[in-house]
Amino acid sequence: MKYHLFEDDELELNLLFSERELRDFLELWSAGISMKNIAKKLKRRPSEIALLVFDHAERGLLTERESGIYGL
């Protein structure tokens, strides 16, 4: 059996981010804001922000922060 990530259509994940959202995300990330609160501020699902964090981390676009991945 193969498992496919996000195969369930009911999740309705939006994995497209505007330039503005990306700028705001990086600003909030640098400020140590938690992924949950970043999601609230950007009006996105926490899983969408978690995937954005993963994407940016894999590409080396995020700086490490004292508060770690989960933030304040």
MOURGI-V604900 format. One record per pair of residues at least 12 apart in sequence whose ideal C-beta (glycine too) atoms are under 10 Angstrom apart, sorted by the first residue. I is the first residue (numbers start at 1). GAP is how many residues later the second one is. Records with the same first field share a line. If there is no record, write none. Layout:
# MOURGI-V604900
I->GAP ; GAP
This chain:
# MOURGI-V604900
5->46
6->41 ; 45
11->34 ; 36 ; 37
12->33
13->31 ; 32 ; 34 ; 35 ; 38
14->30 ; 31 ; 34
15->32 ; 33 ; 36 ; 37 ; 40
16->32
17->25 ; 27 ; 31 ; 32 ; 35 ; 38
18->24
20->22
21->21 ; 22 ; 23 ; 27 ; 28 ; 31
22->20 ; 30 ; 34 ; 39
24->14 ; 17 ; 18
25->13 ; 14 ; 16 ; 17 ; 19 ; 24 ; 27 ; 28 ; 31 ; 37
26->26 ; 30 ; 35 ; 36 ; 37
27->14
28->13 ; 14 ; 21 ; 43
29->20 ; 23 ; 24 ; 27 ; 32 ; 33 ; 34 ; 36 ; 38 ; 40 ; 42
30->32 ; 33 ; 35
31->34 ; 36 ; 40 ; 41
32->33 ; 34 ; 35 ; 36 ; 39 ; 40
33->32 ; 34 ; 38 ; 39
34->12 ; 15 ; 33 ; 34 ; 35 ; 36 ; 37 ; 38
35->12 ; 13 ; 14 ; 15 ; 17 ; 18 ; 34 ; 35 ; 36
36->13 ; 14 ; 34 ; 35
37->12 ; 34 ; 35
38->12 ; 14 ; 15 ; 33
39->13
50->19
53->16 ; 17 ; 18
54->15
57->12
